[in-house]
Amino acid sequence: MEVSTLDEKLRELVEAAVAVKVNAYCPYSNFRVGAAILCADGSIYSGCNVENASYGLTVCAERVAVTNAVTHGRRDIQAVAVSCDIKGDFKGPCGVCRQVLAEFNLDMDMYLTKPDMTYRKVTLRELLPMAFTPKTLEEERILTE
């Protein structure tokens, strides 16, 4: 991919994460979050948080975006942009979302995005050190009787 194309895709990814926040259903926290997933073929899938009166049933924007991508047959996640309404700092995904993203690509680029569309780039590996991944299940174990 050419640098200009990548820049264009990055802009599109960040814009998708910021734009989808408007659809968030968050009557309890009033904390709107949008996320957008970039797949290897250049496709982008977005999602927003959906809260529930039974708080444990709330689904975060990142997991909605991942589910949206997988529903469309995509599992080759390359990057994710996450945006909330906090103006003064960059906020990363919750631990559950980090774990779900790690299922697909621990080395993906993450763009933590403010409402003004400025972002901080990190990798998921930086945000989730010593991650439990599908490869963990393949590691040698001590056999027990």
C-alpha positions as a printed Julia matrix, in Angstrom:
145×3 Matrix{Float64}:
   0.0     0.0    0.0
   1.35    3.43  -0.91
   1.98    5.94   1.86
  -0.68    8.29   0.48
  -3.18    5.42   0.37
  -2.31    4.46   3.93
  -2.74    8.07   5.04
  -6.11    8.16   3.3
  -7.17    4.89   4.95
  -5.97    6.1    8.34
  -8.01    9.28   7.97
 -11.03    7.2    6.94
 -10.53    4.86   9.92
 -10.26    7.7   12.44
 -13.24    9.52  10.91
 -15.33    6.33  11.1
 -14.55    5.9   14.81
 -15.4     9.52  15.61
 -18.56    9.55  13.48
 -20.12    6.34  14.8
 -20.12    7.67  18.39
 -23.31    9.57  17.62
 -25.13    6.22  17.46
 -24.01    5.09  20.93
 -26.74    3.95  23.28
 -25.4     5.03  26.68
 -28.24    6.32  28.87
 -26.51    5.17  32.09
 -22.92    6.33  31.72
 -23.38    9.03  29.07
 -19.95    7.87  27.87
 -20.12    7.6   24.09
 -17.52    5.46  22.36
 -16.96    4.68  18.69
 -14.55    2.18  17.2
 -13.53    1.3   13.67
 -11.62   -1.78  12.5
  -9.35   -1.8    9.44
  -8.95   -5.19   7.75
  -6.13   -6.32   5.45
  -8.21   -5.77   2.31
  -8.82   -2.12   3.3
 -12.4    -2.65   4.46
 -13.52   -0.77   7.56
 -16.14   -1.93  10.07
 -17.39    0.28  12.87
 -19.33   -0.04  16.08
 -20.52    1.97  19.07
 -21.18    1.06  22.67
 -24.59   -0.33  23.6
 -25.43   -0.18  27.31
 -27.99   -2.2   29.21
 -29.8    -1.67  32.52
 -28.15   -4.94  33.57
 -24.67   -3.42  33.34
 -22.87   -6.71  32.7
 -24.74   -7.03  29.42
 -23.29   -3.79  28.06
 -21.27   -4.22  24.87
 -18.33   -1.93  24.15
 -17.78   -0.23  20.8
 -14.6    -2.2   20.1
 -16.37   -5.54  20.49
 -19.27   -4.36  18.32
 -16.78   -3.38  15.58
 -14.96   -6.73  15.84
 -18.27   -8.6   15.7
 -19.3    -6.54  12.69
 -16.06   -7.42  10.87
 -16.32  -11.12  11.71
 -19.99  -11.15  10.66
 -18.81   -9.98   7.24
 -16.2   -12.75   7.05
 -13.18  -10.65   8.04
 -10.71  -11.87  10.65
  -7.55  -10.18   9.38
  -7.69   -7.08  11.57
  -4.77   -4.72  10.96
  -5.71   -1.64  12.97
  -8.39   -0.13  15.16
  -9.32    3.45  15.97
 -11.17    4.17  19.22
 -12.8     7.48  20.07
 -14.66    8.82  23.1
 -15.72   12.33  24.13
 -12.81   12.98  26.54
 -11.07   16.11  25.24
  -7.97   16.26  27.41
  -6.44   12.79  27.12
  -6.21    9.7   24.94
  -8.22    6.76  26.31
  -7.62    3.12  25.45
 -10.05    0.22  25.36
 -11.12   -1.61  28.51
  -9.4    -4.86  29.43
 -12.14   -7.05  27.98
 -11.89   -5.3   24.61
  -8.1    -5.56  24.64
  -8.45   -9.3   25.15
 -11.01   -9.65  22.35
  -8.78   -7.69  19.96
  -5.79   -9.85  20.96
  -7.66  -12.87  19.62
  -7.13  -11.48  16.13
  -3.81   -9.6   16.08
  -1.7    -8.66  19.08
   0.51   -6.46  16.88
  -2.26   -4.34  15.38
  -1.9    -0.58  15.39
  -4.31    1.23  17.67
  -5.25    4.86  17.16
  -6.59    6.35  20.39
  -8.57    9.3   19.11
  -9.84   12.51  20.69
 -13.01   14.27  19.48
 -10.88   16.73  17.46
  -9.52   13.7   15.53
  -6.01   13.96  16.94
  -4.73   10.52  17.86
  -1.99    8.62  19.63
  -0.72    5.49  17.89
   0.18    2.48  20.03
   0.16   -1.25  19.44
  -2.19   -3.62  21.18
   0.86   -5.49  22.49
   1.88   -2.3   24.34
  -1.55   -2.04  25.95
  -1.8    -5.75  26.79
   1.59   -7.1   27.86
   1.85  -10.84  28.56
  -1.41  -11.39  26.66
  -3.33  -14.65  26.62
  -3.73  -15.49  22.92
  -4.73  -18.48  20.81
  -1.03  -19.45  20.69
  -1.09  -19.8   24.48
  -3.37  -22.8   24.06
  -0.69  -24.49  21.92
   2.12  -24.15  24.48
   3.58  -27.2   26.2
   1.96  -28.08  29.49
   2.68  -30.3   32.45
   0.55  -33.41  32.22
  -1.52  -34.3   35.26
  -3.16  -37.56  36.14
